[in-house]
Amino acid sequence: MRQEADQFVFRSIQATDNAQMAAIIRQVMTEYGAVGPGFSINDPEVDAIADNYQEPTSVYWIVAEGDKVLGGGGIGPLAGGDTSVCELKKMYFLPELRGKGLGVKILQILLDEARRLGYKVCYLETLNRMNEAAGLYQKMGFQRIPQPMGNTGHNSCDSFYALDL
């Protein structure tokens, strides 16, 4: 699947995107100080992200400009959660992509995919200090919830959101 917006292309991740997306995840998480235990930077899927979104219950989309990957995000089942709940996963953008409305675009694609896959709720966890992300989530209708859902293993996150689909 593929969509275009001006010079940016939105498409499903491919194995050839793995190294670029892993570098983006590591850069952004380091930028926000999310590098120790309990953060998704340590998840095994970071280095082979395309391989981890091949199940029929998950998708991962990237934003690219030419051959350069600038960011991405995924939807998949919430670990340890109800089967009607998906998790917004590994959504990160390089600084030069932020503030251009592309986060709204990719998040809308992901939420549409979640509905298509039959999910009823989309859950996410993040950090209070990721202000831009929180603004995007709230703009898209996510509501802050008091505690985590499921068992993601990301026990260093301190901000949790859910959206009824």
N, C-alpha and C positions, 0 to 999 in steps of 0.2 A: 504494500500500500504506500501511496505517496501523495503529498499535497505540496503546493508551492505558495509562497507569500513573498512577492518581490524577488529579491536575490536569495532568499532562504528556502531551503527544501526541508520538509518534514516527511520522514519515512521510517519504516520499521528498521531496527538495528540489524546489521549484518556482522558476521564474524570479523570482517576486515575493519570494523569500527572499534573493536574491543580495546586496543591499546590507547586510542585517542580518548575514549570514554573513561577508561580507568585513570588516565592522567588528569582528566577534568575532575573526576570525583576526588582524587587525592589533593589536587590543587585547591578546590573549593573548601573541602573539609579542613585542610590545613589553614586556610585563610580565616576560618571561623574557630580555630582551636579545637576542632573535633577529631583528635588524633589518638587518644588513649583507648583503654579497654571500654567496651560497651558502646562503641560507635561503629556505624556501618562501613567505615573505611577499612575495617579489619575483616569484613565478610569475604569468604572465598570467592563469591560470585563476581567481585569487582574486576578481576583480571580476565574473566570469560563471560562478560555480561550477556552477550548474544546467546550463548549456550544455555543460560539459565532462564530464558524467556521463550522457550520453544513449546511449552505445554499449552494445550488449548485454553487454559484458564488464565493465561498471562500474555502481556504484550509489552514491548519496550520500543519507544519512538525516540528518534534523535532529530535535532535541528542541525543542518549543515549549510555551509556556504561553499559551493564547489565541493572539493574533496575534504575540506576542513570541518570536523565535527565541533560544534560550539556548545552543545548541551544535550540533555535528554532526560527521560523519565519513564518509569514503568508502572504497570499495574499487575498484581498477582495475588494469590490467596494469602490471607493473613495467617501466619504461622500460629498454631494453637488457638485459632479463632473459629467462629461460626463460618460455615461454607458460603453464607450469603454476604460475607464481609470481605472486601479486597483491601489491599494496602497499596497506597501510593509509595513507590520505592525508587530510591536512587535518582531523584530529580535534582539535577545540578546544572548550572549554566556558567560559562566563563563570564568574567566581569563585562567584557565588551558586548555581550548579548543582553544584559540586564537593562530594564527600563525602556524596552522597545516594543512591549506588548506581546512578545513571543512566548513568554511564560503562560500568559492567558491562552494563547492559541494551542500550545502543546498540552496544557492541562485540560482544555476543552476536548481535544482529541482523545486523551486518556480516559476522561470521564464518559465520553460517548462509547468508547471501547468497553469500559466496565459495565455500562448498561447493556450493551450488546451481548456481553458474556453472562449476563443474568445476575450480576451482583446487585444488592439492595443498599449497601452502605459502603462508602469509601473512607478508610481510616488512614491517618498519617501521624508520624511522630517527627519532631524537629527540636530545635533549640531556641530558647527565648531570644538569644542574641542574633539569630538569623531574621532580622527585622523585615527585609525585603520579601522573604519567603512567607512570613506570617501575613504580611499585607496582601500578597497574592492569594493565599488560601482563604482569607476572610472575604476578599473581593469576589471570589468564586463561590461563596456561600458556606464554606466550612465553618463549623462551630467548635470552639474550644471545649474540650471535655476534661474532667478533673484527674483522670488516671489512665494509664495505658490499657490497651486492649490486646488480647492474644499473648504470644510469647515470642517476640522478635529477637530477643537477646540484646537489644539496644538499650540497656538500662542506664546509659548516660544521657539519654534524651530527657528533656524536662518540659516539653510542650506537646500536647496531644490534641488532635482534631478529628472530627468525623463529619461526613456529609451524607444525608439521605439521598439516594439516587432515585 
